[in-house]
Amino acid sequence: MKPIGLTLSPRAHAVWFLGLVLLATSARAQTPAQVGRWSSVMNWPITATHLSLLPDGKVMFFGEFEEGDLPPMRWDPTTGALSTFASPGYNIFCSGHSFLSNGKMLVSGGHIASHVGLDDASLFDFATNTWTRLPDMNNGRWYPTNTTLSNGDVVVTSGEIAGPGDINQIPQRFIAGTNTWRTLTSAQKNFPYYPKMFLAPNGRLFYAGSLRLSLWLDPNGNGAWTNGPQSLFGGRNYGPAVYMDGKVLIIGGSEPPTATMEQIDLTAATPAWQYRAAMSIRRRQHNAVLLPDGTVLVLGGSSGPGFDSADFPVYHAEVYNPATNTWTSLASNVRYRGYHSTALLLPDGRVLSAGGRLERTAEIYSPPYLFKGARPVVTAAPTTALPASTFTITTPDAANISRVSLIALSSVTHTFDMNQRLLTLNFTRNTGSLTVTTPANRNLAPPGYYQLFIVNNAGVPSYGRRLRIPPP
């Protein structure tokens, strides 16, 4: 039916009709099976500037500035219940955090004032809701990064000491077996805070940004840095980086922001950055979450100039498929998630997106794969597995399984998840079961807790099962 009161020429009528067809097609396209679905907004007591998935499937979060003095919060993804954890006794805003192999969280540094860091460090035990103070670090660290090594130790890098640009240039290695520190005195390096650091397949740490020059850190002995390749775009501050099967992706960031993305294969004889497909829109202050189907979900951020421009919010999510080197735009959330926002993968395959400056809210995103049929079922799986070994997953859906994914628990703040990595596991199908092979060594799969997923031919994941890689 043409618009009332209008007489259209054949050409205009054709254009109008095509517009209706496109509009109808677009409307039909916006189904949850194609773009996913967002929950209603949840109001929380504090911001979720720091967000971690604990080994028991609950979520721990703590907030910004003075909120860092408050007890951290616990959120139950199953019931939606909120409760408080014990307080560490000092301000843990702007700290670094990652998990040890036993599931305890190492929290390094903290907040005195903007750009002024604490030298405090603590272990949090989720099972007993207790904090254990550790020996102080060599100096203050505000915005440090924690990176787990193959033996379960943790290297802490960067962080400001007593003012803008006053970087703690000497990394330290937390010796997990003795709860002590070893200062890497030969590895002095001035580079930005919250560096994007990853344990590489060769056992060294790889610095992927935000500077253009990549770096390698040998964490043994007194430590040593060597230069790596330069990225193609340049500096990418406040853009996320993720690790997938020996490859690192750096996504967007910079000021003004960019939509570009680069990838480096750390298993190559001579690793080098390469451009991959760009996002649909430039982003800064966004988050990236690894999904069980082997894709990368990007959420939030700003597309405008400036540090944290809420005048240019990006609400739609988008997902990157490494197999096809393509991005797909997805459903939009409601609240602006910029500076101080966080996001992580939940055990049921949904994604929690929370926080932002003065944003005491959270939203849950259900990806399209949750609307494409029944989940595959895991009836039995081990809770512990050694590297270079095989184990059995019992499932009535074995014939239809196309993927087995191992994803480390998230521990994210300021656009970077210090604990997240995705490992695609080789497997064979049997009648009623899968025989799965673990990664060859702990450089590939650092000790600690992971979520184990099986994914069917439709891309639908199971519920994540907890699996621990023990230390040597």
PAROTI-434305 format. One record per residue (C-alpha): residue in three letters; residue number from 1; x, y, z. Coordinates in steps of 0.2 Angstrom, whole numbers, padded with zeros to 4 digits. Example, Ala and Ser with C-alpha at 12.3 -4.5 7.8 and 13.67 -1.06 7.14 Angstrom:
// residues 2
   rest    nr    east   north      up
    Ala     1    0062   -0022    0039
    Ser     2    0068   -0005    0036
END
This chain:
// residues 472
   rest    nr    east   north      up
    Met     1    0000    0000    0000
    Lys     2    0007    0017   -0005
    Pro     3    0008    0032    0006
    Ile     4   -0009    0040    0008
    Gly     5   -0012    0055   -0002
    Leu     6    0003    0053   -0013
    Thr     7    0004    0049   -0032
    Leu     8    0021    0040   -0036
    Ser     9    0029    0039   -0052
    Pro    10    0034    0021   -0057
    Arg    11    0052    0024   -0052
    Ala    12    0047    0032   -0036
    His    13    0035    0018   -0032
    Ala    14    0049    0005   -0036
    Val    15    0061    0015   -0024
    Trp    16    0048    0016   -0010
    Phe    17    0043   -0003   -0012
    Leu    18    0062   -0007   -0011
    Gly    19    0063    0003    0004
    Leu    20    0049   -0007    0012
    Val    21    0057   -0023    0007
    Leu    22    0073   -0018    0015
    Leu    23    0065   -0012    0030
    Ala    24    0055   -0028    0032
    Thr    25    0071   -0038    0029
    Ser    26    0080   -0028    0042
    Ala    27    0066   -0030    0055
    Arg    28    0066   -0049    0052
    Ala    29    0085   -0049    0053
    Gln    30    0084   -0042    0071
    Thr    31    0079   -0059    0079
    Pro    32    0089   -0065    0094
    Ala    33    0096   -0079    0084
    Gln    34    0105   -0067    0073
    Val    35    0109   -0052    0084
    Gly    36    0107   -0059    0102
    Arg    37    0097   -0051    0116
    Trp    38    0101   -0039    0130
    Ser    39    0093   -0040    0147
    Ser    40    0086   -0026    0157
    Val    41    0097   -0015    0166
    Met    42    0102   -0020    0184
    Asn    43    0106   -0007    0197
    Trp    44    0121   -0011    0208
    Pro    45    0128   -0003    0224
    Ile    46    0145    0001    0217
    Thr    47    0153    0002    0200
    Ala    48    0161   -0014    0192
    Thr    49    0177   -0006    0188
    His    50    0186   -0022    0192
    Leu    51    0177   -0038    0187
    Ser    52    0182   -0056    0190
    Leu    53    0174   -0073    0187
    Leu    54    0178   -0084    0202
    Pro    55    0181   -0103    0201
    Asp    56    0164   -0106    0209
    Gly    57    0155   -0097    0195
    Lys    58    0151   -0082    0205
    Val    59    0157   -0064    0200
    Met    60    0168   -0053    0211
    Phe    61    0168   -0034    0208
    Phe    62    0175   -0018    0216
    Gly    63    0173    0000    0211
    Glu    64    0182    0016    0207
    Phe    65    0191    0029    0218
    Glu    66    0184    0029    0236
    Glu    67    0173    0014    0232
    Gly    68    0190    0004    0232
    Asp    69    0189    0006    0251
    Leu    70    0173   -0003    0252
    Pro    71    0171   -0022    0253
    Pro    72    0171   -0030    0236
    Met    73    0154   -0037    0230
    Arg    74    0148   -0054    0225
    Trp    75    0135   -0057    0211
    Asp    76    0127   -0074    0208
    Pro    77    0123   -0076    0189
    Thr    78    0110   -0089    0193
    Thr    79    0100   -0080    0206
    Gly    80    0105   -0062    0203
    Ala    81    0109   -0061    0222
    Leu    82    0121   -0048    0228
    Ser    83    0132   -0049    0244
    Thr    84    0148   -0043    0250
    Phe    85    0165   -0051    0252
    Ala    86    0177   -0047    0266
    Ser    87    0187   -0031    0264
    Pro    88    0206   -0031    0261
    Gly    89    0209   -0016    0273
    Tyr    90    0215   -0004    0260
    Asn    91    0210    0004    0243
    Ile    92    0211   -0009    0229
    Phe    93    0205    0003    0215
    Cys    94    0217    0003    0200
    Ser    95    0226   -0013    0206
    Gly    96    0231   -0028    0196
    His    97    0223   -0045    0198
    Ser    98    0224   -0062    0192
    Phe    99    0222   -0080    0198
    Leu   100    0234   -0092    0205
    Ser   101    0234   -0110    0201
    Asn   102    0224   -0114    0217
    Gly   103    0210   -0101    0212
    Lys   104    0216   -0088    0224
    Met   105    0217   -0070    0217
    Leu   106    0233   -0060    0218
    Val   107    0229   -0042    0220
    Ser   108    0244   -0030    0217
    Gly   109    0245   -0012    0221
    Gly   110    0231    0000    0224
    His   111    0225    0018    0226
    Ile   112    0231    0032    0236
    Ala   113    0226    0046    0224
    Ser   114    0225    0048    0205
    His   115    0242    0042    0198
    Val   116    0249    0038    0216
    Gly   117    0250    0019    0219
    Leu   118    0251    0008    0234
    Asp   119    0265   -0005    0236
    Asp   120    0253   -0017    0245
    Ala   121    0249   -0035    0238
    Ser   122    0236   -0048    0245
    Leu   123    0229   -0065    0241
    Phe   124    0210   -0067    0241
    Asp   125    0203   -0084    0244
    Phe   126    0185   -0085    0238
    Ala   127    0182   -0102    0247
    Thr   128    0185   -0095    0264
    Asn   129    0181   -0076    0260
    Thr   130    0198   -0071    0268
    Trp   131    0212   -0060    0263
    Thr   132    0230   -0063    0266
    Arg   133    0243   -0049    0266
    Leu   134    0259   -0052    0257
    Pro   135    0276   -0044    0258
    Asp   136    0275   -0026    0251
    Met   137    0281   -0024    0233
    Asn   138    0297   -0014    0228
    Asn   139    0287    0002    0226
    Gly   140    0269    0008    0223
    Arg   141    0260    0002    0208
    Trp   142    0244    0011    0201
    Tyr   143    0237    0002    0185
    Pro   144    0249   -0013    0185
    Thr   145    0247   -0029    0176
    Asn   146    0248   -0047    0183
    Thr   147    0253   -0061    0171
    Thr   148    0253   -0079    0176
    Leu   149    0269   -0090    0171
    Ser   150    0270   -0108    0166
    Asn   151    0275   -0113    0184
    Gly   152    0261   -0104    0192
    Asp   153    0271   -0088    0197
    Val   154    0265   -0071    0192
    Val   155    0275   -0057    0185
    Val   156    0269   -0039    0189
    Thr   157    0273   -0025    0177
    Ser   158    0272   -0006    0177
    Gly   159    0260    0005    0187
    Glu   160    0263    0023    0193
    Ile   161    0272    0026    0209
    Ala   162    0269    0045    0214
    Gly   163    0263    0055    0200
    Pro   164    0259    0055    0181
    Gly   165    0272    0046    0171
    Asp   166    0282    0040    0187
    Ile   167    0281    0022    0181
    Asn   168    0288    0008    0192
    Gln   169    0300    0002    0179
    Ile   170    0306   -0014    0187
    Pro   171    0295   -0029    0186
    Gln   172    0293   -0041    0200
    Arg   173    0290   -0060    0200
    Phe   174    0278   -0067    0214
    Ile   175    0284   -0084    0219
    Ala   176    0268   -0093    0222
    Gly   177    0276   -0107    0232
    Thr   178    0283   -0096    0245
    Asn   179    0272   -0080    0244
    Thr   180    0288   -0069    0241
    Trp   181    0294   -0057    0228
    Arg   182    0309   -0058    0217
    Thr   183    0313   -0041    0209
    Leu   184    0319   -0043    0191
    Thr   185    0333   -0030    0193
    Ser   186    0340   -0032    0175
    Ala   187    0323   -0029    0167
    Gln   188    0320   -0010    0170
    Lys   189    0309   -0003    0157
    Asn   190    0298    0013    0156
    Phe   191    0282    0009    0147
    Pro   192    0264    0013    0150
    Tyr   193    0253    0007    0164
    Tyr   194    0241   -0008    0163
    Pro   195    0252   -0015    0149
    Lys   196    0244   -0029    0138
    Met   197    0255   -0044    0143
    Phe   198    0253   -0062    0138
    Leu   199    0262   -0078    0142
    Ala   200    0269   -0084    0125
    Pro   201    0271   -0101    0118
    Asn   202    0290   -0099    0120
    Gly   203    0288   -0096    0139
    Arg   204    0293   -0078    0138
    Leu   205    0280   -0063    0141
    Phe   206    0274   -0054    0126
    Tyr   207    0270   -0035    0128
    Ala   208    0257   -0031    0114
    Gly   209    0253   -0013    0118
    Ser   210    0248    0000    0120
    Leu   211    0265    0007    0113
    Arg   212    0268    0003    0095
    Leu   213    0284   -0007    0099
    Ser   214    0281   -0024    0105
    Leu   215    0293   -0032    0118
    Trp   216    0298   -0048    0125
    Leu   217    0302   -0051    0143
    Asp   218    0312   -0066    0149
    Pro   219    0306   -0068    0167
    Asn   220    0320   -0080    0173
    Gly   221    0334   -0075    0184
    Asn   222    0335   -0056    0185
    Gly   223    0324   -0054    0169
    Ala   224    0328   -0046    0152
    Trp   225    0319   -0036    0139
    Thr   226    0321   -0038    0120
    Asn   227    0313   -0028    0107
    Gly   228    0299   -0036    0096
    Pro   229    0290   -0031    0080
    Gln   230    0281   -0014    0078
    Ser   231    0263   -0014    0076
    Leu   232    0256   -0007    0060
    Phe   233    0244    0006    0066
    Gly   234    0253    0014    0080
    Gly   235    0249    0016    0099
    Arg   236    0232    0009    0104
    Asn   237    0229    0015    0122
    Tyr   238    0212    0010    0130
    Gly   239    0209   -0003    0117
    Pro   240    0208   -0022    0122
    Ala   241    0219   -0036    0117
    Val   242    0215   -0055    0118
    Tyr   243    0225   -0071    0116
    Met   244    0218   -0085    0106
    Asp   245    0228   -0101    0102
    Gly   246    0245   -0093    0101
    Lys   247    0239   -0077    0092
    Val   248    0236   -0060    0100
    Leu   249    0223   -0048    0093
    Ile   250    0224   -0029    0097
    Ile   251    0207   -0021    0093
    Gly   252    0204   -0002    0091
    Gly   253    0209    0010    0104
    Ser   254    0220    0026    0101
    Glu   255    0214    0044    0102
    Pro   256    0205    0048    0091
    Pro   257    0199    0030    0091
    Thr   258    0202    0018    0076
    Ala   259    0191    0003    0070
    Thr   260    0207   -0006    0064
    Met   261    0213   -0023    0072
    Glu   262    0229   -0032    0071
    Gln   263    0235   -0049    0074
    Ile   264    0252   -0057    0078
    Asp   265    0255   -0076    0078
    Leu   266    0267   -0080    0092
    Thr   267    0270   -0097    0086
    Ala   268    0278   -0091    0070
    Ala   269    0296   -0092    0067
    Thr   270    0297   -0073    0065
    Pro   271    0281   -0066    0072
    Ala   272    0274   -0050    0064
    Trp   273    0259   -0039    0066
    Gln   274    0246   -0040    0052
    Tyr   275    0230   -0031    0049
    Arg   276    0214   -0041    0050
    Ala   277    0196   -0035    0046
    Ala   278    0191   -0019    0054
    Met   279    0176   -0016    0066
    Ser   280    0160   -0008    0060
    Ile   281    0165    0008    0069
    Arg   282    0180    0015    0078
    Arg   283    0180    0012    0097
    Arg   284    0190    0017    0112
    Gln   285    0187    0012    0130
    His   286    0178   -0004    0124
    Asn   287    0180   -0022    0130
    Ala   288    0183   -0039    0121
    Val   289    0177   -0056    0127
    Leu   290    0182   -0073    0120
    Leu   291    0167   -0084    0117
    Pro   292    0166   -0103    0117
    Asp   293    0163   -0104    0098
    Gly   294    0180   -0096    0095
    Thr   295    0174   -0079    0091
    Val   296    0178   -0062    0099
    Leu   297    0164   -0051    0106
    Val   298    0167   -0032    0107
    Leu   299    0156   -0022    0118
    Gly   300    0154   -0003    0122
    Gly   301    0166    0011    0120
    Ser   302    0166    0028    0112
    Ser   303    0168    0032    0094
    Gly   304    0172    0051    0097
    Pro   305    0188    0061    0101
    Gly   306    0194    0063    0118
    Phe   307    0198    0052    0133
    Asp   308    0180    0046    0137
    Ser   309    0168    0054    0125
    Ala   310    0150    0049    0131
    Asp   311    0144    0061    0117
    Phe   312    0149    0047    0104
    Pro   313    0143    0031    0113
    Val   314    0144    0015    0104
    Tyr   315    0129    0004    0110
    His   316    0129   -0011    0097
    Ala   317    0140   -0026    0101
    Glu   318    0149   -0034    0087
    Val   319    0158   -0051    0085
    Tyr   320    0173   -0056    0075
    Asn   321    0175   -0073    0067
    Pro   322    0194   -0077    0065
    Ala   323    0189   -0092    0053
    Thr   324    0181   -0080    0041
    Asn   325    0190   -0064    0046
    Thr   326    0173   -0055    0047
    Trp   327    0163   -0044    0059
    Thr   328    0145   -0045    0062
    Ser   329    0135   -0031    0071
    Leu   330    0124   -0037    0085
    Ala   331    0110   -0030    0096
    Ser   332    0112   -0014    0106
    Asn   333    0113   -0011    0125
    Val   334    0105    0004    0134
    Arg   335    0119    0011    0145
    Tyr   336    0135    0019    0139
    Arg   337    0150    0008    0144
    Gly   338    0166    0018    0142
    Tyr   339    0180    0022    0154
    His   340    0179    0010    0169
    Ser   341    0168   -0002    0161
    Thr   342    0171   -0021    0161
    Ala   343    0164   -0037    0153
    Leu   344    0167   -0056    0155
    Leu   345    0160   -0073    0150
    Leu   346    0149   -0082    0162
    Pro   347    0148   -0101    0163
    Asp   348    0131   -0102    0154
    Gly   349    0138   -0093    0139
    Arg   350    0131   -0076    0142
    Val   351    0141   -0061    0144
    Leu   352    0141   -0048    0158
    Ser   353    0144   -0030    0154
    Ala   354    0145   -0018    0168
    Gly   355    0152   -0002    0175
    Gly   356    0158    0014    0167
    Arg   357    0162    0030    0176
    Leu   358    0149    0033    0189
    Glu   359    0139    0020    0181
    Arg   360    0133    0008    0195
    Thr   361    0123   -0003    0183
    Ala   362    0126   -0020    0173
    Glu   363    0118   -0028    0158
    Ile   364    0118   -0046    0152
    Tyr   365    0120   -0050    0134
    Ser   366    0115   -0067    0127
    Pro   367    0124   -0070    0111
    Pro   368    0115   -0077    0095
    Tyr   369    0121   -0095    0099
    Leu   370    0109   -0096    0114
    Phe   371    0094   -0095    0102
    Lys   372    0099   -0108    0089
    Gly   373    0093   -0124    0098
    Ala   374    0096   -0135    0113
    Arg   375    0113   -0135    0121
    Pro   376    0124   -0150    0120
    Val   377    0125   -0159    0137
    Val   378    0140   -0164    0146
    Thr   379    0136   -0178    0158
    Ala   380    0153   -0181    0164
    Ala   381    0170   -0172    0163
    Pro   382    0186   -0172    0174
    Thr   383    0189   -0157    0185
    Thr   384    0208   -0158    0183
    Ala   385    0219   -0162    0168
    Leu   386    0238   -0162    0165
    Pro   387    0246   -0154    0149
    Ala   388    0250   -0166    0135
    Ser   389    0237   -0179    0141
    Thr   390    0220   -0185    0135
    Phe   391    0203   -0185    0145
    Thr   392    0185   -0191    0141
    Ile   393    0170   -0180    0140
    Thr   394    0154   -0190    0141
    Thr   395    0140   -0183    0131
    Pro   396    0125   -0189    0122
    Asp   397    0128   -0176    0108
    Ala   398    0146   -0182    0104
    Ala   399    0141   -0185    0085
    Asn   400    0136   -0167    0083
    Ile   401    0151   -0158    0092
    Ser   402    0162   -0147    0082
    Arg   403    0173   -0139    0095
    Val   404    0180   -0140    0112
    Ser   405    0185   -0124    0120
    Leu   406    0195   -0120    0136
    Ile   407    0194   -0102    0142
    Ala   408    0203   -0096    0157
    Leu   409    0193   -0087    0170
    Ser   410    0192   -0068    0167
    Ser   411    0199   -0054    0178
    Val   412    0197   -0038    0169
    Thr   413    0199   -0019    0172
    His   414    0202   -0004    0161
    Thr   415    0199   -0013    0144
    Phe   416    0211   -0027    0148
    Asp   417    0208   -0045    0154
    Met   418    0224   -0050    0163
    Asn   419    0218   -0069    0165
    Gln   420    0208   -0072    0149
    Arg   421    0214   -0084    0135
    Leu   422    0206   -0096    0123
    Leu   423    0213   -0113    0119
    Thr   424    0205   -0124    0105
    Leu   425    0207   -0142    0110
    Asn   426    0209   -0157    0098
    Phe   427    0197   -0171    0100
    Thr   428    0190   -0187    0093
    Arg   429    0172   -0192    0093
    Asn   430    0166   -0209    0100
    Thr   431    0149   -0216    0104
    Gly   432    0143   -0206    0118
    Ser   433    0159   -0197    0122
    Leu   434    0174   -0187    0116
    Thr   435    0192   -0190    0119
    Val   436    0200   -0173    0121
    Thr   437    0219   -0169    0120
    Thr   438    0225   -0155    0132
    Pro   439    0238   -0142    0126
    Ala   440    0256   -0148    0125
    Asn   441    0263   -0138    0139
    Arg   442    0260   -0125    0152
    Asn   443    0266   -0111    0141
    Leu   444    0251   -0114    0131
    Ala   445    0239   -0117    0146
    Pro   446    0246   -0109    0162
    Pro   447    0241   -0117    0178
    Gly   448    0224   -0112    0185
    Tyr   449    0206   -0114    0182
    Tyr   450    0197   -0114    0166
    Gln   451    0179   -0115    0159
    Leu   452    0178   -0131    0148
    Phe   453    0164   -0130    0134
    Ile   454    0159   -0141    0120
    Val   455    0150   -0133    0105
    Asn   456    0139   -0142    0093
    Asn   457    0137   -0140    0074
    Ala   458    0125   -0125    0076
    Gly   459    0137   -0116    0086
    Val   460    0128   -0118    0103
    Pro   461    0139   -0121    0118
    Ser   462    0136   -0132    0133
    Tyr   463    0137   -0125    0150
    Gly   464    0155   -0122    0155
    Arg   465    0163   -0135    0167
    Arg   466    0177   -0130    0179
    Leu   467    0193   -0138    0174
    Arg   468    0210   -0135    0183
    Ile   469    0227   -0136    0175
    Pro   470    0239   -0139    0190
    Pro   471    0256   -0132    0192
    Pro   472    0271   -0143    0189
END
